[in-house]
Amino acid sequence: MTIPDANIIDMTPKPMTSMEAVYLPAIFKGFGTTMRHFFTSFGQGRTSYTMQYPEERREDLEVEKGGIEKSNFRGVHRLNKDAAGRVKCVACMMCPTICPANCIHIEAAESPWDDREKYPAKFEIDELRCIFCGMCEEACPVDAIELTHLYDVAGRSRQEMVYDKTKLLSIYDLTIDQKPM
């Protein structure tokens, strides 16, 4: 079957003018944009958008700016506890299923409590592999996993950066009094 001539569109680009061929208008336009951004930020008293960590910290900048909400920042994970002090997780496997970095590993076991069928016998998050996208937090039906505002964690080995259930629950204890994300 042939295509009718009326349905054919000629996509041949028009030839460049001499000014377009030497790229001068584009260079001047880009330079103008650069100068506009330079003088706008310089006029506001800010010469750099780079934070000089560790001398300058996020918390200091947010206090300086009037206490900006931290809702767009994601730090290390924590496992939340319920009112009885038990881990909230019901081992539904939603977080490891949705995790694009495949950094969450859960081993489910039969729950010793009557209010749920399963609980995580083993819960690990590889913080070095995590991309801190927040998908696990979004997928959790019981709000058991949460990203905190803590960001300055360090480890001397890769194994120290694999957070198990105990470490994730201890982060909950550290951050429970602070405003949630």
C-alpha positions in Angstrom: 0.0 0.0 0.0 1.4 3.4 -1.0 1.1 6.6 1.0 -0.7 9.4 -0.8 1.3 12.5 -1.6 -1.1 14.7 0.5 -0.1 12.8 3.6 3.7 13.3 3.2 5.2 16.2 5.1 8.6 17.5 3.9 10.8 17.7 7.0 13.9 19.2 5.3 15.4 21.9 7.6 15.7 25.3 6.2 19.3 26.4 5.5 21.0 28.5 8.2 21.7 32.2 7.7 25.2 33.4 8.0 24.6 34.7 11.5 23.2 31.3 12.6 26.1 29.5 11.1 28.7 31.3 13.3 26.5 30.8 16.4 27.0 34.4 17.6 23.4 35.2 18.5 23.2 32.0 20.6 26.5 32.8 22.3 25.3 36.3 23.2 21.9 35.0 24.4 23.6 32.5 26.7 26.1 35.0 28.0 23.2 37.4 28.7 21.4 34.7 30.7 24.6 34.0 32.7 25.0 37.7 33.5 21.4 38.1 34.5 21.7 35.2 37.0 25.0 36.4 38.3 23.8 39.9 39.0 20.5 38.7 40.4 22.1 36.4 42.9 24.9 38.9 43.7 22.3 41.6 44.4 20.6 39.3 46.9 23.8 38.9 48.8 24.3 35.3 47.8 27.3 34.5 45.7 27.2 30.7 45.8 24.5 28.1 45.9 26.9 25.5 47.3 26.7 24.6 50.9 30.2 24.4 52.5 29.7 21.2 54.5 30.7 20.4 57.3 31.4 24.0 58.2 27.9 25.1 57.1 25.1 22.8 58.0 21.5 22.4 56.6 20.0 23.3 60.0 22.0 26.6 60.2 20.8 27.6 56.7 17.2 26.8 57.5 17.3 28.9 60.7 18.9 31.7 58.8 16.2 31.6 56.2 13.4 31.7 58.7 12.9 28.0 59.4 12.1 26.6 56.0 10.0 23.4 56.1 12.1 20.2 55.6 9.5 18.3 53.7 11.6 18.0 50.5 14.6 16.5 52.3 15.0 12.8 52.8 17.7 11.4 55.2 18.2 8.0 56.7 15.4 5.6 57.4 13.7 4.6 60.7 11.3 1.9 61.6 8.4 3.3 63.6 6.9 1.7 66.7 3.3 1.3 67.7 1.7 2.4 70.9 2.8 -0.8 72.7 6.4 -0.2 71.7 6.5 -3.0 69.1 7.7 -2.6 65.5 4.8 -1.3 63.3 5.9 -3.3 60.3 3.6 -6.2 59.3 6.1 -7.7 56.8 3.8 -7.1 53.8 6.8 -6.9 51.5 5.5 -3.7 49.8 8.7 -1.7 50.4 11.2 -4.3 49.0 8.9 -4.9 46.1 8.7 -1.2 45.1 12.3 -0.2 45.9 14.1 0.7 42.7 17.6 0.2 44.3 16.7 -3.2 45.7 18.2 -2.2 49.1 15.5 -3.4 51.5 15.6 -7.1 52.6 12.9 -8.5 54.9 12.4 -12.0 56.3 8.9 -12.5 57.7 8.0 -14.6 60.6 4.7 -15.5 62.3 3.7 -12.8 64.7 3.6 -13.6 68.4 0.9 -10.9 68.8 -2.8 -11.4 68.0 -3.3 -8.1 66.1 -1.3 -9.2 63.0 -0.3 -12.3 61.1 3.4 -11.5 60.4 6.2 -9.3 61.6 9.7 -8.8 60.3 12.1 -11.3 61.9 14.9 -9.6 59.9 14.7 -6.2 58.4 17.7 -4.6 56.7 18.3 -1.5 54.6 21.6 -1.0 52.7 22.0 2.8 53.2 24.9 2.9 50.7 22.7 1.4 48.0 19.6 3.4 48.7 18.8 6.4 46.5 16.5 8.0 49.1 13.6 8.2 46.7 11.0 7.7 49.4 9.1 5.0 47.5 9.2 2.7 50.5 7.6 5.3 52.7 4.9 5.9 50.2 4.2 2.2 49.7 3.9 1.2 53.4 0.3 0.6 54.3 0.9 1.0 58.1 3.5 3.9 58.0 6.1 1.6 59.5 9.1 3.0 57.5 9.9 6.7 57.4 12.7 8.9 56.1 14.1 11.2 58.7 16.1 14.5 58.4 19.3 12.9 59.6 21.9 13.0 56.9 25.4 12.9 58.5 25.9 9.2 59.0 29.2 7.5 58.5 30.6 4.0 58.7 34.1 2.5 58.5 32.9 -0.5 56.5 30.1 -1.4 54.1 28.6 -3.7 56.7 28.2 -0.8 59.2 26.0 1.0 56.6 23.6 -2.0 56.4 21.0 -1.0 59.0 19.2 -3.8 60.7 16.0 -3.7 62.6 17.7 -2.8 65.9 19.5 0.1 64.4 16.4 1.4 62.5 14.4 1.2 65.8 17.1 3.1 67.6 16.9 5.9 65.0 13.2 6.0 65.9 14.1 6.6 69.5 16.5 9.4 68.6 14.1 11.2 66.3 10.7 10.6 67.9 10.6 14.0 69.6 11.5 15.8 66.4 9.0 17.1 63.8 8.1 14.3 61.3 8.8 14.8 57.6 
